[in-house]
Amino acid sequence: MSEKDARELSHDEILNLVFQPGLTTAEEVTEISGRGVGMDIVKTTMDRLKGTVTVESEPGRGTTFHNSWCP
């Protein structure tokens, strides 16, 4: 994603980036670090189970993940 495109994202779109495959906050990705199971797996699994997962975040206050699943 270009810097220009990133600047045009809404707050919710920015928060949902955490669910994109391959996202890492590691400064360097090696064979043994920076490649854990990501939130994309959580989202995919919840979608498959007909559930939802959402994220809300407020600077200086914290981040909360919500999930909903009704079998």
mmCIF file as Biopython writes it, N, C-alpha, C and O atoms, coordinates in Angstrom:
data_model
#
loop_
_atom_site.group_PDB
_atom_site.id
_atom_site.type_symbol
_atom_site.label_atom_id
_atom_site.label_alt_id
_atom_site.label_comp_id
_atom_site.label_asym_id
_atom_site.label_entity_id
_atom_site.label_seq_id
_atom_site.pdbx_PDB_ins_code
_atom_site.Cartn_x
_atom_site.Cartn_y
_atom_site.Cartn_z
_atom_site.occupancy
_atom_site.B_iso_or_equiv
_atom_site.auth_seq_id
_atom_site.auth_asym_id
_atom_site.pdbx_PDB_model_num
ATOM 1   N N  . MET A ? 1  ? 0.851   -1.165  0.000  1.0 0.0 1  A 1 
ATOM 2   C CA . MET A ? 1  ? 0.000   0.000   0.000  1.0 0.0 1  A 1 
ATOM 3   C C  . MET A ? 1  ? 0.898   1.230   0.000  1.0 0.0 1  A 1 
ATOM 4   O O  . MET A ? 1  ? 1.892   1.299   0.723  1.0 0.0 1  A 1 
ATOM 5   N N  . SER A ? 2  ? 0.530   2.173   -0.810 1.0 0.0 2  A 1 
ATOM 6   C CA . SER A ? 2  ? 1.335   3.393   -0.881 1.0 0.0 2  A 1 
ATOM 7   C C  . SER A ? 2  ? 1.020   4.291   0.320  1.0 0.0 2  A 1 
ATOM 8   O O  . SER A ? 2  ? -0.019  4.142   0.965  1.0 0.0 2  A 1 
ATOM 9   N N  . GLU A ? 3  ? 1.909   5.200   0.601  1.0 0.0 3  A 1 
ATOM 10  C CA . GLU A ? 3  ? 1.679   6.147   1.685  1.0 0.0 3  A 1 
ATOM 11  C C  . GLU A ? 3  ? 0.437   6.981   1.401  1.0 0.0 3  A 1 
ATOM 12  O O  . GLU A ? 3  ? -0.336  7.279   2.311  1.0 0.0 3  A 1 
ATOM 13  N N  . LYS A ? 4  ? 0.246   7.355   0.141  1.0 0.0 4  A 1 
ATOM 14  C CA . LYS A ? 4  ? -0.930  8.138   -0.253 1.0 0.0 4  A 1 
ATOM 15  C C  . LYS A ? 4  ? -2.213  7.359   0.037  1.0 0.0 4  A 1 
ATOM 16  O O  . LYS A ? 4  ? -3.157  7.904   0.608  1.0 0.0 4  A 1 
ATOM 17  N N  . ASP A ? 5  ? -2.246  6.074   -0.361 1.0 0.0 5  A 1 
ATOM 18  C CA . ASP A ? 5  ? -3.428  5.243   -0.109 1.0 0.0 5  A 1 
ATOM 19  C C  . ASP A ? 5  ? -3.668  5.081   1.391  1.0 0.0 5  A 1 
ATOM 20  O O  . ASP A ? 5  ? -4.812  5.116   1.844  1.0 0.0 5  A 1 
ATOM 21  N N  . ALA A ? 6  ? -2.600  4.906   2.154  1.0 0.0 6  A 1 
ATOM 22  C CA . ALA A ? 6  ? -2.722  4.732   3.605  1.0 0.0 6  A 1 
ATOM 23  C C  . ALA A ? 6  ? -3.332  5.971   4.256  1.0 0.0 6  A 1 
ATOM 24  O O  . ALA A ? 6  ? -4.128  5.854   5.188  1.0 0.0 6  A 1 
ATOM 25  N N  . ARG A ? 7  ? -2.971  7.132   3.782  1.0 0.0 7  A 1 
ATOM 26  C CA . ARG A ? 7  ? -3.501  8.373   4.354  1.0 0.0 7  A 1 
ATOM 27  C C  . ARG A ? 7  ? -4.989  8.550   4.083  1.0 0.0 7  A 1 
ATOM 28  O O  . ARG A ? 7  ? -5.656  9.307   4.788  1.0 0.0 7  A 1 
ATOM 29  N N  . GLU A ? 8  ? -5.514  7.871   3.083  1.0 0.0 8  A 1 
ATOM 30  C CA . GLU A ? 8  ? -6.924  7.990   2.724  1.0 0.0 8  A 1 
ATOM 31  C C  . GLU A ? 8  ? -7.821  6.984   3.450  1.0 0.0 8  A 1 
ATOM 32  O O  . GLU A ? 8  ? -9.042  7.026   3.296  1.0 0.0 8  A 1 
ATOM 33  N N  . LEU A ? 9  ? -7.238  6.093   4.229  1.0 0.0 9  A 1 
ATOM 34  C CA . LEU A ? 9  ? -8.021  5.087   4.942  1.0 0.0 9  A 1 
ATOM 35  C C  . LEU A ? 9  ? -8.790  5.699   6.108  1.0 0.0 9  A 1 
ATOM 36  O O  . LEU A ? 9  ? -8.311  6.618   6.771  1.0 0.0 9  A 1 
ATOM 37  N N  . SER A ? 10 ? -9.981  5.176   6.343  1.0 0.0 10 A 1 
ATOM 38  C CA . SER A ? 10 ? -10.761 5.588   7.511  1.0 0.0 10 A 1 
ATOM 39  C C  . SER A ? 10 ? -10.159 4.933   8.759  1.0 0.0 10 A 1 
ATOM 40  O O  . SER A ? 10 ? -9.325  4.033   8.664  1.0 0.0 10 A 1 
ATOM 41  N N  . HIS A ? 11 ? -10.594 5.398   9.911  1.0 0.0 11 A 1 
ATOM 42  C CA . HIS A ? 11 ? -10.121 4.819   11.180 1.0 0.0 11 A 1 
ATOM 43  C C  . HIS A ? 11 ? -10.390 3.316   11.221 1.0 0.0 11 A 1 
ATOM 44  O O  . HIS A ? 11 ? -9.508  2.536   11.581 1.0 0.0 11 A 1 
ATOM 45  N N  . ASP A ? 12 ? -11.609 2.908   10.851 1.0 0.0 12 A 1 
ATOM 46  C CA . ASP A ? 12 ? -11.966 1.477   10.868 1.0 0.0 12 A 1 
ATOM 47  C C  . ASP A ? 12 ? -11.130 0.684   9.866  1.0 0.0 12 A 1 
ATOM 48  O O  . ASP A ? 12 ? -10.720 -0.439  10.157 1.0 0.0 12 A 1 
ATOM 49  N N  . GLU A ? 13 ? -10.877 1.253   8.695  1.0 0.0 13 A 1 
ATOM 50  C CA . GLU A ? 13 ? -10.050 0.555   7.706  1.0 0.0 13 A 1 
ATOM 51  C C  . GLU A ? 13 ? -8.627  0.357   8.217  1.0 0.0 13 A 1 
ATOM 52  O O  . GLU A ? 13 ? -8.009  -0.678  7.967  1.0 0.0 13 A 1 
ATOM 53  N N  . ILE A ? 14 ? -8.116  1.345   8.927  1.0 0.0 14 A 1 
ATOM 54  C CA . ILE A ? 14 ? -6.778  1.220   9.516  1.0 0.0 14 A 1 
ATOM 55  C C  . ILE A ? 14 ? -6.764  0.092   10.539 1.0 0.0 14 A 1 
ATOM 56  O O  . ILE A ? 14 ? -5.853  -0.736  10.539 1.0 0.0 14 A 1 
ATOM 57  N N  . LEU A ? 15 ? -7.771  0.055   11.411 1.0 0.0 15 A 1 
ATOM 58  C CA . LEU A ? 15 ? -7.830  -0.997  12.431 1.0 0.0 15 A 1 
ATOM 59  C C  . LEU A ? 15 ? -7.946  -2.380  11.799 1.0 0.0 15 A 1 
ATOM 60  O O  . LEU A ? 15 ? -7.383  -3.345  12.315 1.0 0.0 15 A 1 
ATOM 61  N N  . ASN A ? 16 ? -8.669  -2.483  10.693 1.0 0.0 16 A 1 
ATOM 62  C CA . ASN A ? 16 ? -8.861  -3.781  10.049 1.0 0.0 16 A 1 
ATOM 63  C C  . ASN A ? 16 ? -7.626  -4.284  9.303  1.0 0.0 16 A 1 
ATOM 64  O O  . ASN A ? 16 ? -7.596  -5.434  8.864  1.0 0.0 16 A 1 
ATOM 65  N N  . LEU A ? 17 ? -6.615  -3.441  9.155  1.0 0.0 17 A 1 
ATOM 66  C CA . LEU A ? 17 ? -5.370  -3.899  8.533  1.0 0.0 17 A 1 
ATOM 67  C C  . LEU A ? 17 ? -4.737  -5.045  9.332  1.0 0.0 17 A 1 
ATOM 68  O O  . LEU A ? 17 ? -4.002  -5.863  8.778  1.0 0.0 17 A 1 
ATOM 69  N N  . VAL A ? 18 ? -5.026  -5.095  10.625 1.0 0.0 18 A 1 
ATOM 70  C CA . VAL A ? 18 ? -4.460  -6.149  11.467 1.0 0.0 18 A 1 
ATOM 71  C C  . VAL A ? 18 ? -4.898  -7.541  10.984 1.0 0.0 18 A 1 
ATOM 72  O O  . VAL A ? 18 ? -4.246  -8.535  11.300 1.0 0.0 18 A 1 
ATOM 73  N N  . PHE A ? 19 ? -5.990  -7.615  10.227 1.0 0.0 19 A 1 
ATOM 74  C CA . PHE A ? 19 ? -6.497  -8.896  9.740  1.0 0.0 19 A 1 
ATOM 75  C C  . PHE A ? 19 ? -5.934  -9.284  8.374  1.0 0.0 19 A 1 
ATOM 76  O O  . PHE A ? 19 ? -6.335  -10.307 7.819  1.0 0.0 19 A 1 
ATOM 77  N N  . GLN A ? 20 ? -5.024  -8.499  7.824  1.0 0.0 20 A 1 
ATOM 78  C CA . GLN A ? 20 ? -4.442  -8.799  6.510  1.0 0.0 20 A 1 
ATOM 79  C C  . GLN A ? 20 ? -3.343  -9.858  6.640  1.0 0.0 20 A 1 
ATOM 80  O O  . GLN A ? 20 ? -2.508  -9.768  7.541  1.0 0.0 20 A 1 
ATOM 81  N N  . PRO A ? 21 ? -3.331  -10.853 5.760  1.0 0.0 21 A 1 
ATOM 82  C CA . PRO A ? 21 ? -2.287  -11.880 5.795  1.0 0.0 21 A 1 
ATOM 83  C C  . PRO A ? 21 ? -0.902  -11.248 5.630  1.0 0.0 21 A 1 
ATOM 84  O O  . PRO A ? 21 ? -0.710  -10.344 4.817  1.0 0.0 21 A 1 
ATOM 85  N N  . GLY A ? 22 ? 0.041   -11.733 6.404  1.0 0.0 22 A 1 
ATOM 86  C CA . GLY A ? 22 ? 1.419   -11.290 6.270  1.0 0.0 22 A 1 
ATOM 87  C C  . GLY A ? 22 ? 1.776   -10.063 7.074  1.0 0.0 22 A 1 
ATOM 88  O O  . GLY A ? 22 ? 2.932   -9.642  7.071  1.0 0.0 22 A 1 
ATOM 89  N N  . LEU A ? 23 ? 0.805   -9.472  7.768  1.0 0.0 23 A 1 
ATOM 90  C CA . LEU A ? 23 ? 1.111   -8.294  8.559  1.0 0.0 23 A 1 
ATOM 91  C C  . LEU A ? 23 ? 2.072   -8.656  9.687  1.0 0.0 23 A 1 
ATOM 92  O O  . LEU A ? 23 ? 1.866   -9.646  10.389 1.0 0.0 23 A 1 
ATOM 93  N N  . THR A ? 24 ? 3.099   -7.872  9.857  1.0 0.0 24 A 1 
ATOM 94  C CA . THR A ? 24 ? 4.014   -8.057  10.978 1.0 0.0 24 A 1 
ATOM 95  C C  . THR A ? 24 ? 4.455   -6.702  11.474 1.0 0.0 24 A 1 
ATOM 96  O O  . THR A ? 24 ? 4.549   -5.745  10.705 1.0 0.0 24 A 1 
ATOM 97  N N  . THR A ? 25 ? 4.724   -6.624  12.760 1.0 0.0 25 A 1 
ATOM 98  C CA . THR A ? 25 ? 5.286   -5.406  13.340 1.0 0.0 25 A 1 
ATOM 99  C C  . THR A ? 25 ? 6.779   -5.570  13.588 1.0 0.0 25 A 1 
ATOM 100 O O  . THR A ? 25 ? 7.438   -4.666  14.102 1.0 0.0 25 A 1 
ATOM 101 N N  . ALA A ? 26 ? 7.300   -6.729  13.216 1.0 0.0 26 A 1 
ATOM 102 C CA . ALA A ? 26 ? 8.732   -6.964  13.389 1.0 0.0 26 A 1 
ATOM 103 C C  . ALA A ? 26 ? 9.535   -6.070  12.448 1.0 0.0 26 A 1 
ATOM 104 O O  . ALA A ? 26 ? 9.165   -5.879  11.289 1.0 0.0 26 A 1 
ATOM 105 N N  . GLU A ? 27 ? 10.635  -5.528  12.961 1.0 0.0 27 A 1 
ATOM 106 C CA . GLU A ? 27 ? 11.496  -4.709  12.105 1.0 0.0 27 A 1 
ATOM 107 C C  . GLU A ? 27 ? 12.197  -5.558  11.062 1.0 0.0 27 A 1 
ATOM 108 O O  . GLU A ? 27 ? 12.505  -5.090  9.966  1.0 0.0 27 A 1 
ATOM 109 N N  . GLU A ? 28 ? 12.447  -6.813  11.414 1.0 0.0 28 A 1 
ATOM 110 C CA . GLU A ? 28 ? 13.123  -7.724  10.490 1.0 0.0 28 A 1 
ATOM 111 C C  . GLU A ? 28 ? 12.479  -9.099  10.587 1.0 0.0 28 A 1 
ATOM 112 O O  . GLU A ? 28 ? 12.275  -9.629  11.679 1.0 0.0 28 A 1 
ATOM 113 N N  . VAL A ? 29 ? 12.166  -9.662  9.442  1.0 0.0 29 A 1 
ATOM 114 C CA . VAL A ? 29 ? 11.577  -11.000 9.397  1.0 0.0 29 A 1 
ATOM 115 C C  . VAL A ? 29 ? 12.679  -11.985 9.022  1.0 0.0 29 A 1 
ATOM 116 O O  . VAL A ? 29 ? 13.358  -11.826 8.007  1.0 0.0 29 A 1 
ATOM 117 N N  . THR A ? 30 ? 12.842  -13.009 9.865  1.0 0.0 30 A 1 
ATOM 118 C CA . THR A ? 30 ? 13.837  -14.045 9.603  1.0 0.0 30 A 1 
ATOM 119 C C  . THR A ? 30 ? 13.132  -15.387 9.518  1.0 0.0 30 A 1 
ATOM 120 O O  . THR A ? 30 ? 11.904  -15.453 9.573  1.0 0.0 30 A 1 
ATOM 121 N N  . GLU A ? 31 ? 13.900  -16.450 9.387  1.0 0.0 31 A 1 
ATOM 122 C CA . GLU A ? 31 ? 13.303  -17.790 9.317  1.0 0.0 31 A 1 
ATOM 123 C C  . GLU A ? 31 ? 12.650  -18.199 10.628 1.0 0.0 31 A 1 
ATOM 124 O O  . GLU A ? 31 ? 11.780  -19.070 10.633 1.0 0.0 31 A 1 
ATOM 125 N N  . ILE A ? 32 ? 13.052  -17.586 11.747 1.0 0.0 32 A 1 
ATOM 126 C CA . ILE A ? 32 ? 12.508  -18.004 13.044 1.0 0.0 32 A 1 
ATOM 127 C C  . ILE A ? 32 ? 11.758  -16.914 13.793 1.0 0.0 32 A 1 
ATOM 128 O O  . ILE A ? 32 ? 11.238  -17.173 14.878 1.0 0.0 32 A 1 
ATOM 129 N N  . SER A ? 33 ? 11.684  -15.707 13.253 1.0 0.0 33 A 1 
ATOM 130 C CA . SER A ? 33 ? 10.951  -14.662 13.967 1.0 0.0 33 A 1 
ATOM 131 C C  . SER A ? 33 ? 10.201  -13.755 13.005 1.0 0.0 33 A 1 
ATOM 132 O O  . SER A ? 33 ? 10.575  -13.593 11.843 1.0 0.0 33 A 1 
ATOM 133 N N  . GLY A ? 34 ? 9.137   -13.173 13.525 1.0 0.0 34 A 1 
ATOM 134 C CA . GLY A ? 34 ? 8.369   -12.216 12.748 1.0 0.0 34 A 1 
ATOM 135 C C  . GLY A ? 34 ? 7.368   -12.825 11.795 1.0 0.0 34 A 1 
ATOM 136 O O  . GLY A ? 34 ? 6.847   -12.133 10.920 1.0 0.0 34 A 1 
ATOM 137 N N  . ARG A ? 35 ? 7.083   -14.134 11.951 1.0 0.0 35 A 1 
ATOM 138 C CA . ARG A ? 35 ? 6.148   -14.781 11.028 1.0 0.0 35 A 1 
ATOM 139 C C  . ARG A ? 35 ? 5.162   -15.661 11.789 1.0 0.0 35 A 1 
ATOM 140 O O  . ARG A ? 35 ? 4.893   -16.785 11.366 1.0 0.0 35 A 1 
ATOM 141 N N  . GLY A ? 36 ? 4.630   -15.182 12.880 1.0 0.0 36 A 1 
ATOM 142 C CA . GLY A ? 36 ? 3.710   -15.990 13.667 1.0 0.0 36 A 1 
ATOM 143 C C  . GLY A ? 36 ? 2.363   -16.143 12.988 1.0 0.0 36 A 1 
ATOM 144 O O  . GLY A ? 36 ? 2.124   -15.592 11.914 1.0 0.0 36 A 1 
ATOM 145 N N  . VAL A ? 37 ? 1.482   -16.905 13.635 1.0 0.0 37 A 1 
ATOM 146 C CA . VAL A ? 37 ? 0.122   -17.028 13.124 1.0 0.0 37 A 1 
ATOM 147 C C  . VAL A ? 37 ? -0.536  -15.681 13.316 1.0 0.0 37 A 1 
ATOM 148 O O  . VAL A ? 37 ? -0.568  -15.155 14.429 1.0 0.0 37 A 1 
ATOM 149 N N  . GLY A ? 38 ? -1.052  -15.129 12.262 1.0 0.0 38 A 1 
ATOM 150 C CA . GLY A ? 38 ? -1.595  -13.781 12.321 1.0 0.0 38 A 1 
ATOM 151 C C  . GLY A ? 38 ? -3.077  -13.737 12.599 1.0 0.0 38 A 1 
ATOM 152 O O  . GLY A ? 38 ? -3.763  -14.758 12.666 1.0 0.0 38 A 1 
ATOM 153 N N  . MET A ? 39 ? -3.538  -12.533 12.757 1.0 0.0 39 A 1 
ATOM 154 C CA . MET A ? 39 ? -4.954  -12.309 12.999 1.0 0.0 39 A 1 
ATOM 155 C C  . MET A ? 39 ? -5.797  -12.670 11.781 1.0 0.0 39 A 1 
ATOM 156 O O  . MET A ? 39 ? -7.012  -12.828 11.896 1.0 0.0 39 A 1 
ATOM 157 N N  . ASP A ? 40 ? -5.162  -12.801 10.615 1.0 0.0 40 A 1 
ATOM 158 C CA . ASP A ? 40 ? -5.907  -13.240 9.436  1.0 0.0 40 A 1 
ATOM 159 C C  . ASP A ? 40 ? -6.470  -14.639 9.650  1.0 0.0 40 A 1 
ATOM 160 O O  . ASP A ? 40 ? -7.552  -14.952 9.153  1.0 0.0 40 A 1 
ATOM 161 N N  . ILE A ? 41 ? -5.749  -15.484 10.384 1.0 0.0 41 A 1 
ATOM 162 C CA . ILE A ? 41 ? -6.234  -16.835 10.678 1.0 0.0 41 A 1 
ATOM 163 C C  . ILE A ? 41 ? -7.438  -16.765 11.612 1.0 0.0 41 A 1 
ATOM 164 O O  . ILE A ? 41 ? -8.399  -17.514 11.444 1.0 0.0 41 A 1 
ATOM 165 N N  . VAL A ? 42 ? -7.389  -15.871 12.593 1.0 0.0 42 A 1 
ATOM 166 C CA . VAL A ? 42 ? -8.516  -15.688 13.506 1.0 0.0 42 A 1 
ATOM 167 C C  . VAL A ? 42 ? -9.749  -15.248 12.721 1.0 0.0 42 A 1 
ATOM 168 O O  . VAL A ? 42 ? -10.834 -15.801 12.899 1.0 0.0 42 A 1 
ATOM 169 N N  . LYS A ? 43 ? -9.581  -14.261 11.859 1.0 0.0 43 A 1 
ATOM 170 C CA . LYS A ? 43 ? -10.708 -13.748 11.057 1.0 0.0 43 A 1 
ATOM 171 C C  . LYS A ? 43 ? -11.266 -14.823 10.135 1.0 0.0 43 A 1 
ATOM 172 O O  . LYS A ? 43 ? -12.482 -14.990 10.040 1.0 0.0 43 A 1 
ATOM 173 N N  . THR A ? 44 ? -10.391 -15.550 9.461  1.0 0.0 44 A 1 
ATOM 174 C CA . THR A ? 44 ? -10.831 -16.616 8.561  1.0 0.0 44 A 1 
ATOM 175 C C  . THR A ? 44 ? -11.610 -17.687 9.317  1.0 0.0 44 A 1 
ATOM 176 O O  . THR A ? 44 ? -12.638 -18.168 8.841  1.0 0.0 44 A 1 
ATOM 177 N N  . THR A ? 45 ? -11.122 -18.051 10.481 1.0 0.0 45 A 1 
ATOM 178 C CA . THR A ? 45 ? -11.789 -19.080 11.291 1.0 0.0 45 A 1 
ATOM 179 C C  . THR A ? 45 ? -13.150 -18.586 11.773 1.0 0.0 45 A 1 
ATOM 180 O O  . THR A ? 45 ? -14.134 -19.323 11.711 1.0 0.0 45 A 1 
ATOM 181 N N  . MET A ? 46 ? -13.211 -17.354 12.248 1.0 0.0 46 A 1 
ATOM 182 C CA . MET A ? 46 ? -14.496 -16.820 12.702 1.0 0.0 46 A 1 
ATOM 183 C C  . MET A ? 46 ? -15.482 -16.712 11.546 1.0 0.0 46 A 1 
ATOM 184 O O  . MET A ? 46 ? -16.667 -16.996 11.719 1.0 0.0 46 A 1 
ATOM 185 N N  . ASP A ? 47 ? -15.014 -16.307 10.375 1.0 0.0 47 A 1 
ATOM 186 C CA . ASP A ? 47 ? -15.886 -16.248 9.200  1.0 0.0 47 A 1 
ATOM 187 C C  . ASP A ? 47 ? -16.425 -17.632 8.868  1.0 0.0 47 A 1 
ATOM 188 O O  . ASP A ? 47 ? -17.609 -17.789 8.568  1.0 0.0 47 A 1 
ATOM 189 N N  . ARG A ? 48 ? -15.559 -18.628 8.923  1.0 0.0 48 A 1 
ATOM 190 C CA . ARG A ? 48 ? -15.964 -19.996 8.614  1.0 0.0 48 A 1 
ATOM 191 C C  . ARG A ? 48 ? -17.016 -20.497 9.609  1.0 0.0 48 A 1 
ATOM 192 O O  . ARG A ? 48 ? -17.898 -21.276 9.249  1.0 0.0 48 A 1 
ATOM 193 N N  . LEU A ? 49 ? -16.913 -20.043 10.861 1.0 0.0 49 A 1 
ATOM 194 C CA . LEU A ? 49 ? -17.856 -20.454 11.892 1.0 0.0 49 A 1 
ATOM 195 C C  . LEU A ? 49 ? -19.099 -19.562 11.937 1.0 0.0 49 A 1 
ATOM 196 O O  . LEU A ? 49 ? -19.928 -19.678 12.839 1.0 0.0 49 A 1 
ATOM 197 N N  . LYS A ? 50 ? -19.212 -18.672 10.950 1.0 0.0 50 A 1 
ATOM 198 C CA . LYS A ? 50 ? -20.337 -17.724 10.874 1.0 0.0 50 A 1 
ATOM 199 C C  . LYS A ? 50 ? -20.340 -16.763 12.060 1.0 0.0 50 A 1 
ATOM 200 O O  . LYS A ? 50 ? -21.397 -16.347 12.534 1.0 0.0 50 A 1 
ATOM 201 N N  . GLY A ? 51 ? -19.147 -16.418 12.530 1.0 0.0 51 A 1 
ATOM 202 C CA . GLY A ? 51 ? -19.011 -15.464 13.618 1.0 0.0 51 A 1 
ATOM 203 C C  . GLY A ? 51 ? -18.357 -14.190 13.120 1.0 0.0 51 A 1 
ATOM 204 O O  . GLY A ? 51 ? -18.091 -14.035 11.928 1.0 0.0 51 A 1 
ATOM 205 N N  . THR A ? 52 ? -18.102 -13.286 14.043 1.0 0.0 52 A 1 
ATOM 206 C CA . THR A ? 52 ? -17.445 -12.037 13.692 1.0 0.0 52 A 1 
ATOM 207 C C  . THR A ? 52 ? -16.331 -11.748 14.689 1.0 0.0 52 A 1 
ATOM 208 O O  . THR A ? 52 ? -16.358 -12.209 15.830 1.0 0.0 52 A 1 
ATOM 209 N N  . VAL A ? 53 ? -15.371 -10.990 14.241 1.0 0.0 53 A 1 
ATOM 210 C CA . VAL A ? 53 ? -14.336 -10.454 15.124 1.0 0.0 53 A 1 
ATOM 211 C C  . VAL A ? 53 ? -14.096 -9.018  14.681 1.0 0.0 53 A 1 
ATOM 212 O O  . VAL A ? 53 ? -13.893 -8.739  13.499 1.0 0.0 53 A 1 
ATOM 213 N N  . THR A ? 54 ? -14.123 -8.122  15.647 1.0 0.0 54 A 1 
ATOM 214 C CA . THR A ? 54 ? -13.919 -6.710  15.355 1.0 0.0 54 A 1 
ATOM 215 C C  . THR A ? 54 ? -12.898 -6.145  16.341 1.0 0.0 54 A 1 
ATOM 216 O O  . THR A ? 54 ? -12.624 -6.730  17.389 1.0 0.0 54 A 1 
ATOM 217 N N  . VAL A ? 55 ? -12.352 -5.008  15.978 1.0 0.0 55 A 1 
ATOM 218 C CA . VAL A ? 55 ? -11.349 -4.367  16.825 1.0 0.0 55 A 1 
ATOM 219 C C  . VAL A ? 55 ? -11.723 -2.901  16.991 1.0 0.0 55 A 1 
ATOM 220 O O  . VAL A ? 55 ? -12.171 -2.241  16.053 1.0 0.0 55 A 1 
ATOM 221 N N  . GLU A ? 56 ? -11.529 -2.419  18.197 1.0 0.0 56 A 1 
ATOM 222 C CA . GLU A ? 56 ? -11.686 -0.987  18.433 1.0 0.0 56 A 1 
ATOM 223 C C  . GLU A ? 56 ? -10.474 -0.530  19.234 1.0 0.0 56 A 1 
ATOM 224 O O  . GLU A ? 56 ? -9.955  -1.262  20.077 1.0 0.0 56 A 1 
ATOM 225 N N  . SER A ? 57 ? -10.039 0.679   18.960 1.0 0.0 57 A 1 
ATOM 226 C CA . SER A ? 57 ? -8.842  1.190   19.610 1.0 0.0 57 A 1 
ATOM 227 C C  . SER A ? 57 ? -8.971  2.683   19.821 1.0 0.0 57 A 1 
ATOM 228 O O  . SER A ? 57 ? -9.484  3.406   18.967 1.0 0.0 57 A 1 
ATOM 229 N N  . GLU A ? 58 ? -8.501  3.130   20.963 1.0 0.0 58 A 1 
ATOM 230 C CA . GLU A ? 58 ? -8.504  4.542   21.274 1.0 0.0 58 A 1 
ATOM 231 C C  . GLU A ? 58 ? -7.109  4.914   21.759 1.0 0.0 58 A 1 
ATOM 232 O O  . GLU A ? 58 ? -6.639  4.382   22.765 1.0 0.0 58 A 1 
ATOM 233 N N  . PRO A ? 59 ? -6.450  5.817   21.057 1.0 0.0 59 A 1 
ATOM 234 C CA . PRO A ? 59 ? -5.092  6.215   21.447 1.0 0.0 59 A 1 
ATOM 235 C C  . PRO A ? 59 ? -5.015  6.617   22.921 1.0 0.0 59 A 1 
ATOM 236 O O  . PRO A ? 59 ? -5.833  7.393   23.416 1.0 0.0 59 A 1 
ATOM 237 N N  . GLY A ? 60 ? -4.019  6.073   23.601 1.0 0.0 60 A 1 
ATOM 238 C CA . GLY A ? 60 ? -3.822  6.373   25.013 1.0 0.0 60 A 1 
ATOM 239 C C  . GLY A ? 60 ? -4.698  5.586   25.955 1.0 0.0 60 A 1 
ATOM 240 O O  . GLY A ? 60 ? -4.516  5.657   27.170 1.0 0.0 60 A 1 
ATOM 241 N N  . ARG A ? 61 ? -5.653  4.831   25.421 1.0 0.0 61 A 1 
ATOM 242 C CA . ARG A ? 61 ? -6.581  4.062   26.257 1.0 0.0 61 A 1 
ATOM 243 C C  . ARG A ? 61 ? -6.419  2.565   26.069 1.0 0.0 61 A 1 
ATOM 244 O O  . ARG A ? 61 ? -6.506  1.804   27.032 1.0 0.0 61 A 1 
ATOM 245 N N  . GLY A ? 62 ? -6.181  2.134   24.825 1.0 0.0 62 A 1 
ATOM 246 C CA . GLY A ? 62 ? -5.989  0.717   24.582 1.0 0.0 62 A 1 
ATOM 247 C C  . GLY A ? 62 ? -6.786  0.199   23.407 1.0 0.0 62 A 1 
ATOM 248 O O  . GLY A ? 62 ? -7.474  0.946   22.711 1.0 0.0 62 A 1 
ATOM 249 N N  . THR A ? 63 ? -6.672  -1.108  23.204 1.0 0.0 63 A 1 
ATOM 250 C CA . THR A ? 63 ? -7.313  -1.782  22.081 1.0 0.0 63 A 1 
ATOM 251 C C  . THR A ? 63 ? -8.106  -2.967  22.606 1.0 0.0 63 A 1 
ATOM 252 O O  . THR A ? 63 ? -7.650  -3.687  23.494 1.0 0.0 63 A 1 
ATOM 253 N N  . THR A ? 64 ? -9.292  -3.163  22.054 1.0 0.0 64 A 1 
ATOM 254 C CA . THR A ? 64 ? -10.159 -4.269  22.455 1.0 0.0 64 A 1 
ATOM 255 C C  . THR A ? 64 ? -10.600 -5.026  21.218 1.0 0.0 64 A 1 
ATOM 256 O O  . THR A ? 64 ? -11.010 -4.433  20.220 1.0 0.0 64 A 1 
ATOM 257 N N  . PHE A ? 65 ? -10.509 -6.352  21.298 1.0 0.0 65 A 1 
ATOM 258 C CA . PHE A ? 65 ? -11.022 -7.227  20.248 1.0 0.0 65 A 1 
ATOM 259 C C  . PHE A ? 65 ? -12.327 -7.825  20.750 1.0 0.0 65 A 1 
ATOM 260 O O  . PHE A ? 65 ? -12.416 -8.292  21.885 1.0 0.0 65 A 1 
ATOM 261 N N  . HIS A ? 66 ? -13.330 -7.804  19.893 1.0 0.0 66 A 1 
ATOM 262 C CA . HIS A ? 66 ? -14.641 -8.358  20.228 1.0 0.0 66 A 1 
ATOM 263 C C  . HIS A ? 66 ? -14.920 -9.518  19.283 1.0 0.0 66 A 1 
ATOM 264 O O  . HIS A ? 66 ? -14.564 -9.472  18.105 1.0 0.0 66 A 1 
ATOM 265 N N  . ASN A ? 67 ? -15.559 -10.558 19.809 1.0 0.0 67 A 1 
ATOM 266 C CA . ASN A ? 67 ? -15.972 -11.639 18.934 1.0 0.0 67 A 1 
ATOM 267 C C  . ASN A ? 67 ? -17.396 -12.026 19.261 1.0 0.0 67 A 1 
ATOM 268 O O  . ASN A ? 67 ? -17.876 -11.844 20.380 1.0 0.0 67 A 1 
ATOM 269 N N  . SER A ? 68 ? -18.049 -12.559 18.263 1.0 0.0 68 A 1 
ATOM 270 C CA . SER A ? 68 ? -19.418 -13.001 18.414 1.0 0.0 68 A 1 
ATOM 271 C C  . SER A ? 68 ? -19.579 -14.291 17.623 1.0 0.0 68 A 1 
ATOM 272 O O  . SER A ? 68 ? -19.185 -14.382 16.460 1.0 0.0 68 A 1 
ATOM 273 N N  . TRP A ? 69 ? -20.166 -15.278 18.277 1.0 0.0 69 A 1 
ATOM 274 C CA . TRP A ? 69 ? -20.370 -16.545 17.592 1.0 0.0 69 A 1 
ATOM 275 C C  . TRP A ? 69 ? -21.606 -17.199 18.164 1.0 0.0 69 A 1 
ATOM 276 O O  . TRP A ? 69 ? -21.723 -17.369 19.377 1.0 0.0 69 A 1 
ATOM 277 N N  . CYS A ? 70 ? -22.516 -17.561 17.305 1.0 0.0 70 A 1 
ATOM 278 C CA . CYS A ? 70 ? -23.741 -18.254 17.703 1.0 0.0 70 A 1 
ATOM 279 C C  . CYS A ? 70 ? -23.845 -19.525 16.878 1.0 0.0 70 A 1 
ATOM 280 O O  . CYS A ? 70 ? -24.147 -19.473 15.686 1.0 0.0 70 A 1 
ATOM 281 N N  . PRO A ? 71 ? -23.595 -20.672 17.511 1.0 0.0 71 A 1 
ATOM 282 C CA . PRO A ? 71 ? -23.653 -21.943 16.750 1.0 0.0 71 A 1 
ATOM 283 C C  . PRO A ? 71 ? -25.037 -22.261 16.248 1.0 0.0 71 A 1 
ATOM 284 O O  . PRO A ? 71 ? -25.237 -23.288 15.599 1.0 0.0 71 A 1 
#
